[in-house]
Amino acid sequence: MTSPEPGSPPARRERLVGLLVLGVAVVLLVSSVTWFSSDRSGVGIGQLVLALVLAGIGGFLVRRSSPR
C-alpha cells in the first residue's frame, strides 16, 4: 500500500488523526503521575504503556502523511 499524496485530503486527514492520537498520548503520559501518587502504580504503568503505544501509532501516521 502506498502513502497518499502530501496535499491530498486523505493525507491531511491522516495527519490530523495522527496529531490527535499524539495529543491523547501526551495527556495519558502527563496524567499517569496521579496514579503513582495515589499508590495505584499498576494503573499508572498501564497508562504509560498505552501512552507509548499511542505515541508510536501517532508518530507513524504523522510521518507517513508528511512530504518526503
PQR file of N, CA, C, O and H, with PARSE charges and radii, in Angstrom:
ATOM      1  N   MET A   1       0.839  -1.176   0.000 -0.4000 1.5000
ATOM      2  CA  MET A   1       0.000   0.000   0.000 -0.0000 2.0000
ATOM      3  C   MET A   1       0.884   1.239   0.000  0.5500 1.7000
ATOM      4  O   MET A   1       1.812   1.335   0.803 -0.5500 1.4000
ATOM      5  N   THR A   2       0.614   2.167  -0.871 -0.4000 1.5000
ATOM      6  CA  THR A   2       1.411   3.378  -0.972 -0.0000 2.0000
ATOM      7  C   THR A   2       0.824   4.464  -0.090  0.5500 1.7000
ATOM      8  O   THR A   2      -0.364   4.452   0.230 -0.5500 1.4000
ATOM      9  H   THR A   2      -0.140   2.089  -1.524  0.4000 1.0000
ATOM     10  N   SER A   3       1.669   5.394   0.293 -0.4000 1.5000
ATOM     11  CA  SER A   3       1.175   6.506   1.106 -0.0000 2.0000
ATOM     12  C   SER A   3       0.501   7.523   0.193  0.5500 1.7000
ATOM     13  O   SER A   3       0.876   7.659  -0.971 -0.5500 1.4000
ATOM     14  H   SER A   3       2.635   5.404   0.032  0.4000 1.0000
ATOM     15  N   PRO A   4      -0.496   8.238   0.718 -0.5600 1.5000
ATOM     16  CA  PRO A   4      -1.223   9.207  -0.107  0.2800 2.0000
ATOM     17  C   PRO A   4      -0.355  10.404  -0.454  0.5500 1.7000
ATOM     18  O   PRO A   4       0.654  10.670   0.199 -0.5500 1.4000
ATOM     19  N   GLU A   5      -0.766  11.127  -1.502 -0.4000 1.5000
ATOM     20  CA  GLU A   5      -0.077  12.346  -1.899 -0.0000 2.0000
ATOM     21  C   GLU A   5      -0.076  13.335  -0.729  0.5500 1.7000
ATOM     22  O   GLU A   5      -1.065  13.405   0.000 -0.5500 1.4000
ATOM     23  H   GLU A   5      -1.585  10.911  -2.033  0.4000 1.0000
ATOM     24  N   PRO A   6       1.003  14.101  -0.529 -0.5600 1.5000
ATOM     25  CA  PRO A   6       1.084  15.012   0.621  0.2800 2.0000
ATOM     26  C   PRO A   6      -0.024  16.054   0.696  0.5500 1.7000
ATOM     27  O   PRO A   6      -0.423  16.421   1.802 -0.5500 1.4000
ATOM     28  N   GLY A   7      -0.539  16.547  -0.423 -0.4000 1.5000
ATOM     29  CA  GLY A   7      -1.551  17.594  -0.376 -0.0000 2.0000
ATOM     30  C   GLY A   7      -2.973  17.081  -0.488  0.5500 1.7000
ATOM     31  O   GLY A   7      -3.915  17.873  -0.469 -0.5500 1.4000
ATOM     32  H   GLY A   7      -0.215  16.249  -1.321  0.4000 1.0000
ATOM     33  N   SER A   8      -3.149  15.785  -0.602 -0.4000 1.5000
ATOM     34  CA  SER A   8      -4.481  15.233  -0.817 -0.0000 2.0000
ATOM     35  C   SER A   8      -5.284  15.198   0.478  0.5500 1.7000
ATOM     36  O   SER A   8      -4.709  15.180   1.566 -0.5500 1.4000
ATOM     37  H   SER A   8      -2.383  15.141  -0.617  0.4000 1.0000
ATOM     38  N   PRO A   9      -6.613  15.187   0.364 -0.5600 1.5000
ATOM     39  CA  PRO A   9      -7.453  15.125   1.567  0.2800 2.0000
ATOM     40  C   PRO A   9      -7.183  13.904   2.462  0.5500 1.7000
ATOM     41  O   PRO A   9      -7.193  14.053   3.684 -0.5500 1.4000
ATOM     42  N   PRO A  10      -6.940  12.690   1.902 -0.5600 1.5000
ATOM     43  CA  PRO A  10      -6.630  11.569   2.806  0.2800 2.0000
ATOM     44  C   PRO A  10      -5.340  11.790   3.599  0.5500 1.7000
ATOM     45  O   PRO A  10      -5.252  11.387   4.759 -0.5500 1.4000
ATOM     46  N   ALA A  11      -4.344  12.421   2.987 -0.4000 1.5000
ATOM     47  CA  ALA A  11      -3.094  12.691   3.708 -0.0000 2.0000
ATOM     48  C   ALA A  11      -3.331  13.704   4.821  0.5500 1.7000
ATOM     49  O   ALA A  11      -2.783  13.575   5.916 -0.5500 1.4000
ATOM     50  H   ALA A  11      -4.415  12.748   2.044  0.4000 1.0000
ATOM     51  N   ARG A  12      -4.140  14.702   4.536 -0.4000 1.5000
ATOM     52  CA  ARG A  12      -4.443  15.719   5.559 -0.0000 2.0000
ATOM     53  C   ARG A  12      -5.204  15.085   6.721  0.5500 1.7000
ATOM     54  O   ARG A  12      -4.928  15.370   7.887 -0.5500 1.4000
ATOM     55  H   ARG A  12      -4.585  14.807   3.646  0.4000 1.0000
ATOM     56  N   ARG A  13      -6.159  14.228   6.390 -0.4000 1.5000
ATOM     57  CA  ARG A  13      -6.938  13.550   7.426 -0.0000 2.0000
ATOM     58  C   ARG A  13      -6.033  12.635   8.258  0.5500 1.7000
ATOM     59  O   ARG A  13      -6.154  12.567   9.481 -0.5500 1.4000
ATOM     60  H   ARG A  13      -6.383  13.997   5.443  0.4000 1.0000
ATOM     61  N   GLU A  14      -5.129  11.936   7.575 -0.4000 1.5000
ATOM     62  CA  GLU A  14      -4.209  11.047   8.268 -0.0000 2.0000
ATOM     63  C   GLU A  14      -3.312  11.835   9.222  0.5500 1.7000
ATOM     64  O   GLU A  14      -3.039  11.391  10.337 -0.5500 1.4000
ATOM     65  H   GLU A  14      -5.030  11.991   6.581  0.4000 1.0000
ATOM     66  N   ARG A  15      -2.859  13.006   8.777 -0.4000 1.5000
ATOM     67  CA  ARG A  15      -2.021  13.842   9.640 -0.0000 2.0000
ATOM     68  C   ARG A  15      -2.811  14.329  10.857  0.5500 1.7000
ATOM     69  O   ARG A  15      -2.294  14.321  11.974 -0.5500 1.4000
ATOM     70  H   ARG A  15      -3.082  13.367   7.872  0.4000 1.0000
ATOM     71  N   LEU A  16      -4.057  14.753  10.645 -0.4000 1.5000
ATOM     72  CA  LEU A  16      -4.869  15.231  11.761 -0.0000 2.0000
ATOM     73  C   LEU A  16      -5.167  14.113  12.764  0.5500 1.7000
ATOM     74  O   LEU A  16      -5.134  14.336  13.974 -0.5500 1.4000
ATOM     75  H   LEU A  16      -4.476  14.760   9.738  0.4000 1.0000
ATOM     76  N   VAL A  17      -5.455  12.924  12.262 -0.4000 1.5000
ATOM     77  CA  VAL A  17      -5.689  11.793  13.163 -0.0000 2.0000
ATOM     78  C   VAL A  17      -4.421  11.463  13.921  0.5500 1.7000
ATOM     79  O   VAL A  17      -4.474  11.170  15.116 -0.5500 1.4000
ATOM     80  H   VAL A  17      -5.482  12.743  11.279  0.4000 1.0000
ATOM     81  N   GLY A  18      -3.284  11.505  13.252 -0.4000 1.5000
ATOM     82  CA  GLY A  18      -2.003  11.258  13.922 -0.0000 2.0000
ATOM     83  C   GLY A  18      -1.737  12.268  15.027  0.5500 1.7000
ATOM     84  O   GLY A  18      -1.280  11.905  16.111 -0.5500 1.4000
ATOM     85  H   GLY A  18      -3.240  11.743  12.282  0.4000 1.0000
ATOM     86  N   LEU A  19      -2.022  13.531  14.752 -0.4000 1.5000
ATOM     87  CA  LEU A  19      -1.825  14.565  15.777 -0.0000 2.0000
ATOM     88  C   LEU A  19      -2.792  14.389  16.942  0.5500 1.7000
ATOM     89  O   LEU A  19      -2.426  14.625  18.093 -0.5500 1.4000
ATOM     90  H   LEU A  19      -2.394  13.826  13.872  0.4000 1.0000
ATOM     91  N   LEU A  20      -4.020  13.979  16.651 -0.4000 1.5000
ATOM     92  CA  LEU A  20      -4.984  13.717  17.720 -0.0000 2.0000
ATOM     93  C   LEU A  20      -4.505  12.569  18.610  0.5500 1.7000
ATOM     94  O   LEU A  20      -4.570  12.656  19.836 -0.5500 1.4000
ATOM     95  H   LEU A  20      -4.317  13.787  15.716  0.4000 1.0000
ATOM     96  N   VAL A  21      -4.030  11.506  17.991 -0.4000 1.5000
ATOM     97  CA  VAL A  21      -3.541  10.357  18.762 -0.0000 2.0000
ATOM     98  C   VAL A  21      -2.316  10.753  19.579  0.5500 1.7000
ATOM     99  O   VAL A  21      -2.171  10.315  20.721 -0.5500 1.4000
ATOM    100  H   VAL A  21      -3.977  11.435  16.995  0.4000 1.0000
ATOM    101  N   LEU A  22      -1.433  11.574  19.015 -0.4000 1.5000
ATOM    102  CA  LEU A  22      -0.283  12.062  19.785 -0.0000 2.0000
ATOM    103  C   LEU A  22      -0.730  12.915  20.973  0.5500 1.7000
ATOM    104  O   LEU A  22      -0.142  12.834  22.051 -0.5500 1.4000
ATOM    105  H   LEU A  22      -1.551  11.930  18.088  0.4000 1.0000
ATOM    106  N   GLY A  23      -1.756  13.724  20.781 -0.4000 1.5000
ATOM    107  CA  GLY A  23      -2.275  14.539  21.885 -0.0000 2.0000
ATOM    108  C   GLY A  23      -2.848  13.685  23.002  0.5500 1.7000
ATOM    109  O   GLY A  23      -2.632  13.972  24.179 -0.5500 1.4000
ATOM    110  H   GLY A  23      -2.234  13.791  19.905  0.4000 1.0000
ATOM    111  N   VAL A  24      -3.576  12.636  22.639 -0.4000 1.5000
ATOM    112  CA  VAL A  24      -4.117  11.722  23.653 -0.0000 2.0000
ATOM    113  C   VAL A  24      -2.977  11.042  24.397  0.5500 1.7000
ATOM    114  O   VAL A  24      -3.052  10.851  25.611 -0.5500 1.4000
ATOM    115  H   VAL A  24      -3.751  12.403  21.683  0.4000 1.0000
ATOM    116  N   ALA A  25      -1.925  10.676  23.677 -0.4000 1.5000
ATOM    117  CA  ALA A  25      -0.768  10.040  24.314 -0.0000 2.0000
ATOM    118  C   ALA A  25      -0.106  10.981  25.319  0.5500 1.7000
ATOM    119  O   ALA A  25       0.302  10.551  26.398 -0.5500 1.4000
ATOM    120  H   ALA A  25      -1.864  10.831  22.691  0.4000 1.0000
ATOM    121  N   VAL A  26      -0.001  12.246  24.973 -0.4000 1.5000
ATOM    122  CA  VAL A  26       0.612  13.218  25.893 -0.0000 2.0000
ATOM    123  C   VAL A  26      -0.242  13.376  27.144  0.5500 1.7000
ATOM    124  O   VAL A  26       0.289  13.427  28.253 -0.5500 1.4000
ATOM    125  H   VAL A  26      -0.332  12.595  24.096  0.4000 1.0000
ATOM    126  N   VAL A  27      -1.552  13.455  26.977 -0.4000 1.5000
ATOM    127  CA  VAL A  27      -2.447  13.594  28.136 -0.0000 2.0000
ATOM    128  C   VAL A  27      -2.331  12.365  29.041  0.5500 1.7000
ATOM    129  O   VAL A  27      -2.270  12.500  30.263 -0.5500 1.4000
ATOM    130  H   VAL A  27      -1.984  13.414  26.075  0.4000 1.0000
ATOM    131  N   LEU A  28      -2.300  11.180  28.455 -0.4000 1.5000
ATOM    132  CA  LEU A  28      -2.146   9.961  29.257 -0.0000 2.0000
ATOM    133  C   LEU A  28      -0.813   9.950  29.983  0.5500 1.7000
ATOM    134  O   LEU A  28      -0.736   9.556  31.146 -0.5500 1.4000
ATOM    135  H   LEU A  28      -2.349  11.069  27.463  0.4000 1.0000
ATOM    136  N   LEU A  29       0.227  10.380  29.302 -0.4000 1.5000
ATOM    137  CA  LEU A  29       1.558  10.397  29.907 -0.0000 2.0000
ATOM    138  C   LEU A  29       1.614  11.359  31.087  0.5500 1.7000
ATOM    139  O   LEU A  29       2.151  11.022  32.143 -0.5500 1.4000
ATOM    140  H   LEU A  29       0.164  10.700  28.357  0.4000 1.0000
ATOM    141  N   VAL A  30       1.066  12.540  30.912 -0.4000 1.5000
ATOM    142  CA  VAL A  30       1.108  13.548  31.980 -0.0000 2.0000
ATOM    143  C   VAL A  30       0.213  13.154  33.155  0.5500 1.7000
ATOM    144  O   VAL A  30       0.580  13.359  34.312 -0.5500 1.4000
ATOM    145  H   VAL A  30       0.629  12.814  30.055  0.4000 1.0000
ATOM    146  N   SER A  31      -0.954  12.592  32.860 -0.4000 1.5000
ATOM    147  CA  SER A  31      -1.881  12.270  33.938 -0.0000 2.0000
ATOM    148  C   SER A  31      -1.532  10.973  34.665  0.5500 1.7000
ATOM    149  O   SER A  31      -2.112  10.685  35.713 -0.5500 1.4000
ATOM    150  H   SER A  31      -1.252  12.426  31.920  0.4000 1.0000
ATOM    151  N   SER A  32      -0.604  10.192  34.135 -0.4000 1.5000
ATOM    152  CA  SER A  32      -0.237   8.948  34.812 -0.0000 2.0000
ATOM    153  C   SER A  32       0.445   9.206  36.158  0.5500 1.7000
ATOM    154  O   SER A  32       0.473   8.329  37.022 -0.5500 1.4000
ATOM    155  H   SER A  32      -0.134  10.425  33.285  0.4000 1.0000
ATOM    156  N   VAL A  33       0.987  10.394  36.329 -0.4000 1.5000
ATOM    157  CA  VAL A  33       1.651  10.737  37.588 -0.0000 2.0000
ATOM    158  C   VAL A  33       0.673  10.662  38.758  0.5500 1.7000
ATOM    159  O   VAL A  33       1.061  10.288  39.865 -0.5500 1.4000
ATOM    160  H   VAL A  33       0.964  11.106  35.627  0.4000 1.0000
ATOM    161  N   THR A  34      -0.583  11.010  38.523 -0.4000 1.5000
ATOM    162  CA  THR A  34      -1.561  10.997  39.615 -0.0000 2.0000
ATOM    163  C   THR A  34      -1.816   9.579  40.121  0.5500 1.7000
ATOM    164  O   THR A  34      -2.094   9.389  41.305 -0.5500 1.4000
ATOM    165  H   THR A  34      -0.898  11.313  37.624  0.4000 1.0000
ATOM    166  N   TRP A  35      -1.725   8.586  39.241 -0.4000 1.5000
ATOM    167  CA  TRP A  35      -1.929   7.211  39.685 -0.0000 2.0000
ATOM    168  C   TRP A  35      -0.778   6.743  40.569  0.5500 1.7000
ATOM    169  O   TRP A  35      -0.994   6.014  41.537 -0.5500 1.4000
ATOM    170  H   TRP A  35      -1.500   8.741  38.279  0.4000 1.0000
ATOM    171  N   PHE A  36       0.431   7.153  40.242 -0.4000 1.5000
ATOM    172  CA  PHE A  36       1.576   6.762  41.062 -0.0000 2.0000
ATOM    173  C   PHE A  36       1.531   7.436  42.433  0.5500 1.7000
ATOM    174  O   PHE A  36       1.931   6.842  43.434 -0.5500 1.4000
ATOM    175  H   PHE A  36       0.606   7.745  39.455  0.4000 1.0000
ATOM    176  N   SER A  37       1.046   8.667  42.474 -0.4000 1.5000
ATOM    177  CA  SER A  37       0.998   9.371  43.756 -0.0000 2.0000
ATOM    178  C   SER A  37      -0.124   8.856  44.655  0.5500 1.7000
ATOM    179  O   SER A  37      -0.091   9.084  45.865 -0.5500 1.4000
ATOM    180  H   SER A  37       0.721   9.149  41.660  0.4000 1.0000
ATOM    181  N   SER A  38      -1.125   8.162  44.083 -0.4000 1.5000
ATOM    182  CA  SER A  38      -2.212   7.631  44.904 -0.0000 2.0000
ATOM    183  C   SER A  38      -2.045   6.128  45.170  0.5500 1.7000
ATOM    184  O   SER A  38      -3.019   5.433  45.460 -0.5500 1.4000
ATOM    185  H   SER A  38      -1.151   7.977  43.101  0.4000 1.0000
ATOM    186  N   ASP A  39      -0.804   5.634  45.070 -0.4000 1.5000
ATOM    187  CA  ASP A  39      -0.470   4.230  45.360 -0.0000 2.0000
ATOM    188  C   ASP A  39      -1.227   3.239  44.487  0.5500 1.7000
ATOM    189  O   ASP A  39      -1.546   2.141  44.942 -0.5500 1.4000
ATOM    190  H   ASP A  39      -0.013   6.199  44.834  0.4000 1.0000
ATOM    191  N   ARG A  40      -1.515   3.599  43.262 -0.4000 1.5000
ATOM    192  CA  ARG A  40      -2.127   2.675  42.296 -0.0000 2.0000
ATOM    193  C   ARG A  40      -1.191   2.583  41.104  0.5500 1.7000
ATOM    194  O   ARG A  40      -1.537   2.962  39.986 -0.5500 1.4000
ATOM    195  H   ARG A  40      -1.255   4.492  42.893  0.4000 1.0000
ATOM    196  N   SER A  41       0.004   2.070  41.370 -0.4000 1.5000
ATOM    197  CA  SER A  41       1.044   2.067  40.345 -0.0000 2.0000
ATOM    198  C   SER A  41       0.719   1.134  39.189  0.5500 1.7000
ATOM    199  O   SER A  41       1.209   1.352  38.081 -0.5500 1.4000
ATOM    200  H   SER A  41       0.285   1.762  42.279  0.4000 1.0000
ATOM    201  N   GLY A  42      -0.090   0.103  39.407 -0.4000 1.5000
ATOM    202  CA  GLY A  42      -0.472  -0.787  38.308 -0.0000 2.0000
ATOM    203  C   GLY A  42      -1.224  -0.043  37.218  0.5500 1.7000
ATOM    204  O   GLY A  42      -0.982  -0.252  36.030 -0.5500 1.4000
ATOM    205  H   GLY A  42      -0.488  -0.074  40.307  0.4000 1.0000
ATOM    206  N   VAL A  43      -2.135   0.823  37.629 -0.4000 1.5000
ATOM    207  CA  VAL A  43      -2.889   1.629  36.663 -0.0000 2.0000
ATOM    208  C   VAL A  43      -1.957   2.621  35.975  0.5500 1.7000
ATOM    209  O   VAL A  43      -2.067   2.861  34.772 -0.5500 1.4000
ATOM    210  H   VAL A  43      -2.332   0.993  38.594  0.4000 1.0000
ATOM    211  N   GLY A  44      -1.045   3.189  36.745 -0.4000 1.5000
ATOM    212  CA  GLY A  44      -0.086   4.140  36.172 -0.0000 2.0000
ATOM    213  C   GLY A  44       0.816   3.492  35.140  0.5500 1.7000
ATOM    214  O   GLY A  44       1.095   4.089  34.100 -0.5500 1.4000
ATOM    215  H   GLY A  44      -0.955   2.994  37.722  0.4000 1.0000
ATOM    216  N   ILE A  45       1.275   2.281  35.412 -0.4000 1.5000
ATOM    217  CA  ILE A  45       2.128   1.577  34.452 -0.0000 2.0000
ATOM    218  C   ILE A  45       1.337   1.247  33.187  0.5500 1.7000
ATOM    219  O   ILE A  45       1.837   1.412  32.074 -0.5500 1.4000
ATOM    220  H   ILE A  45       1.049   1.796  36.257  0.4000 1.0000
ATOM    221  N   GLY A  46       0.102   0.781  33.364 -0.4000 1.5000
ATOM    222  CA  GLY A  46      -0.740   0.504  32.207 -0.0000 2.0000
ATOM    223  C   GLY A  46      -0.980   1.742  31.365  0.5500 1.7000
ATOM    224  O   GLY A  46      -0.983   1.679  30.136 -0.5500 1.4000
ATOM    225  H   GLY A  46      -0.304   0.647  34.268  0.4000 1.0000
ATOM    226  N   GLN A  47      -1.182   2.863  32.032 -0.4000 1.5000
ATOM    227  CA  GLN A  47      -1.407   4.113  31.318 -0.0000 2.0000
ATOM    228  C   GLN A  47      -0.150   4.547  30.569  0.5500 1.7000
ATOM    229  O   GLN A  47      -0.239   5.064  29.456 -0.5500 1.4000
ATOM    230  H   GLN A  47      -1.180   2.914  33.031  0.4000 1.0000
ATOM    231  N   LEU A  48       1.011   4.341  31.169 -0.4000 1.5000
ATOM    232  CA  LEU A  48       2.265   4.669  30.492 -0.0000 2.0000
ATOM    233  C   LEU A  48       2.471   3.802  29.254  0.5500 1.7000
ATOM    234  O   LEU A  48       2.887   4.293  28.204 -0.5500 1.4000
ATOM    235  H   LEU A  48       1.084   3.921  32.074  0.4000 1.0000
ATOM    236  N   VAL A  49       2.177   2.517  29.384 -0.4000 1.5000
ATOM    237  CA  VAL A  49       2.326   1.611  28.247 -0.0000 2.0000
ATOM    238  C   VAL A  49       1.389   2.031  27.115  0.5500 1.7000
ATOM    239  O   VAL A  49       1.797   2.094  25.955 -0.5500 1.4000
ATOM    240  H   VAL A  49       1.839   2.119  30.236  0.4000 1.0000
ATOM    241  N   LEU A  50       0.143   2.316  27.456 -0.4000 1.5000
ATOM    242  CA  LEU A  50      -0.824   2.761  26.441 -0.0000 2.0000
ATOM    243  C   LEU A  50      -0.376   4.070  25.798  0.5500 1.7000
ATOM    244  O   LEU A  50      -0.529   4.248  24.589 -0.5500 1.4000
ATOM    245  H   LEU A  50      -0.188   2.266  28.398  0.4000 1.0000
ATOM    246  N   ALA A  51       0.173   4.984  26.588 -0.4000 1.5000
ATOM    247  CA  ALA A  51       0.653   6.256  26.041 -0.0000 2.0000
ATOM    248  C   ALA A  51       1.798   6.026  25.059  0.5500 1.7000
ATOM    249  O   ALA A  51       1.861   6.690  24.024 -0.5500 1.4000
ATOM    250  H   ALA A  51       0.297   4.839  27.569  0.4000 1.0000
ATOM    251  N   LEU A  52       2.690   5.109  25.362 -0.4000 1.5000
ATOM    252  CA  LEU A  52       3.805   4.819  24.455 -0.0000 2.0000
ATOM    253  C   LEU A  52       3.317   4.183  23.155  0.5500 1.7000
ATOM    254  O   LEU A  52       3.817   4.504  22.077 -0.5500 1.4000
ATOM    255  H   LEU A  52       2.639   4.570  26.203  0.4000 1.0000
ATOM    256  N   VAL A  53       2.349   3.290  23.259 -0.4000 1.5000
ATOM    257  CA  VAL A  53       1.789   2.658  22.053 -0.0000 2.0000
ATOM    258  C   VAL A  53       1.102   3.703  21.179  0.5500 1.7000
ATOM    259  O   VAL A  53       1.304   3.737  19.966 -0.5500 1.4000
ATOM    260  H   VAL A  53       1.942   3.030  24.135  0.4000 1.0000
ATOM    261  N   LEU A  54       0.296   4.547  21.798 -0.4000 1.5000
ATOM    262  CA  LEU A  54      -0.402   5.586  21.033 -0.0000 2.0000
ATOM    263  C   LEU A  54       0.573   6.594  20.438  0.5500 1.7000
ATOM    264  O   LEU A  54       0.351   7.082  19.330 -0.5500 1.4000
ATOM    265  H   LEU A  54       0.131   4.519  22.784  0.4000 1.0000
ATOM    266  N   ALA A  55       1.645   6.915  21.152 -0.4000 1.5000
ATOM    267  CA  ALA A  55       2.648   7.831  20.608 -0.0000 2.0000
ATOM    268  C   ALA A  55       3.321   7.226  19.383  0.5500 1.7000
ATOM    269  O   ALA A  55       3.597   7.928  18.410 -0.5500 1.4000
ATOM    270  H   ALA A  55       1.825   6.519  22.052  0.4000 1.0000
ATOM    271  N   GLY A  56       3.582   5.937  19.430 -0.4000 1.5000
ATOM    272  CA  GLY A  56       4.167   5.271  18.272 -0.0000 2.0000
ATOM    273  C   GLY A  56       3.242   5.284  17.070  0.5500 1.7000
ATOM    274  O   GLY A  56       3.673   5.556  15.949 -0.5500 1.4000
ATOM    275  H   GLY A  56       3.358   5.367  20.221  0.4000 1.0000
ATOM    276  N   ILE A  57       1.968   4.990  17.304 -0.4000 1.5000
ATOM    277  CA  ILE A  57       0.987   4.987  16.217 -0.0000 2.0000
ATOM    278  C   ILE A  57       0.813   6.401  15.657  0.5500 1.7000
ATOM    279  O   ILE A  57       0.797   6.593  14.441 -0.5500 1.4000
ATOM    280  H   ILE A  57       1.618   4.769  18.215  0.4000 1.0000
ATOM    281  N   GLY A  58       0.682   7.385  16.545 -0.4000 1.5000
ATOM    282  CA  GLY A  58       0.514   8.773  16.091 -0.0000 2.0000
ATOM    283  C   GLY A  58       1.725   9.273  15.330  0.5500 1.7000
ATOM    284  O   GLY A  58       1.587   9.945  14.308 -0.5500 1.4000
ATOM    285  H   GLY A  58       0.695   7.229  17.533  0.4000 1.0000
ATOM    286  N   GLY A  59       2.910   8.948  15.821 -0.4000 1.5000
ATOM    287  CA  GLY A  59       4.131   9.346  15.113 -0.0000 2.0000
ATOM    288  C   GLY A  59       4.226   8.711  13.743  0.5500 1.7000
ATOM    289  O   GLY A  59       4.649   9.351  12.780 -0.5500 1.4000
ATOM    290  H   GLY A  59       3.022   8.401  16.651  0.4000 1.0000
ATOM    291  N   PHE A  60       3.830   7.447  13.654 -0.4000 1.5000
ATOM    292  CA  PHE A  60       3.827   6.758  12.368 -0.0000 2.0000
ATOM    293  C   PHE A  60       2.875   7.432  11.383  0.5500 1.7000
ATOM    294  O   PHE A  60       3.226   7.635  10.221 -0.5500 1.4000
ATOM    295  H   PHE A  60       3.486   6.927  14.436  0.4000 1.0000
ATOM    296  N   LEU A  61       1.678   7.778  11.841 -0.4000 1.5000
ATOM    297  CA  LEU A  61       0.697   8.413  10.956 -0.0000 2.0000
ATOM    298  C   LEU A  61       1.153   9.794  10.502  0.5500 1.7000
ATOM    299  O   LEU A  61       0.983  10.151   9.336 -0.5500 1.4000
ATOM    300  H   LEU A  61       1.393   7.613  12.785  0.4000 1.0000
ATOM    301  N   VAL A  62       1.726  10.563  11.405 -0.4000 1.5000
ATOM    302  CA  VAL A  62       2.186  11.906  11.044 -0.0000 2.0000
ATOM    303  C   VAL A  62       3.356  11.805  10.068  0.5500 1.7000
ATOM    304  O   VAL A  62       3.403  12.539   9.081 -0.5500 1.4000
ATOM    305  H   VAL A  62       1.864  10.273  12.352  0.4000 1.0000
ATOM    306  N   ARG A  63       4.291  10.914  10.333 -0.4000 1.5000
ATOM    307  CA  ARG A  63       5.452  10.759   9.454 -0.0000 2.0000
ATOM    308  C   ARG A  63       5.020  10.258   8.071  0.5500 1.7000
ATOM    309  O   ARG A  63       5.553  10.696   7.051 -0.5500 1.4000
ATOM    310  H   ARG A  63       4.253  10.318  11.135  0.4000 1.0000
ATOM    311  N   ARG A  64       4.068   9.353   8.048 -0.4000 1.5000
ATOM    312  CA  ARG A  64       3.605   8.785   6.775 -0.0000 2.0000
ATOM    313  C   ARG A  64       2.903   9.829   5.908  0.5500 1.7000
ATOM    314  O   ARG A  64       2.988   9.774   4.681 -0.5500 1.4000
ATOM    315  H   ARG A  64       3.636   8.997   8.876  0.4000 1.0000
ATOM    316  N   SER A  65       2.212  10.778   6.537 -0.4000 1.5000
ATOM    317  CA  SER A  65       1.470  11.768   5.774 -0.0000 2.0000
ATOM    318  C   SER A  65       2.320  12.977   5.390  0.5500 1.7000
ATOM    319  O   SER A  65       1.883  13.808   4.594 -0.5500 1.4000
ATOM    320  H   SER A  65       2.142  10.823   7.534  0.4000 1.0000
ATOM    321  N   SER A  66       3.529  13.087   5.944 -0.4000 1.5000
ATOM    322  CA  SER A  66       4.393  14.236   5.648 -0.0000 2.0000
ATOM    323  C   SER A  66       5.050  14.065   4.282  0.5500 1.7000
ATOM    324  O   SER A  66       5.323  12.944   3.853 -0.5500 1.4000
ATOM    325  H   SER A  66       3.884  12.412   6.591  0.4000 1.0000
ATOM    326  N   PRO A  67       5.305  15.193   3.595 -0.5600 1.5000
ATOM    327  CA  PRO A  67       6.006  15.108   2.312  0.2800 2.0000
ATOM    328  C   PRO A  67       7.457  14.687   2.523  0.5500 1.7000
ATOM    329  O   PRO A  67       8.064  15.001   3.547 -0.5500 1.4000
ATOM    330  N   ARG A  68       7.986  13.996   1.575 -0.4000 1.5000
ATOM    331  CA  ARG A  68       9.368  13.495   1.692 -0.0000 2.0000
ATOM    332  C   ARG A  68      10.335  14.385   0.982  0.5500 1.7000
ATOM    333  O   ARG A  68      11.535  14.115   0.978 -0.5500 1.4000
ATOM    334  H   ARG A  68       7.493  13.741   0.743  0.4000 1.0000
TER
END
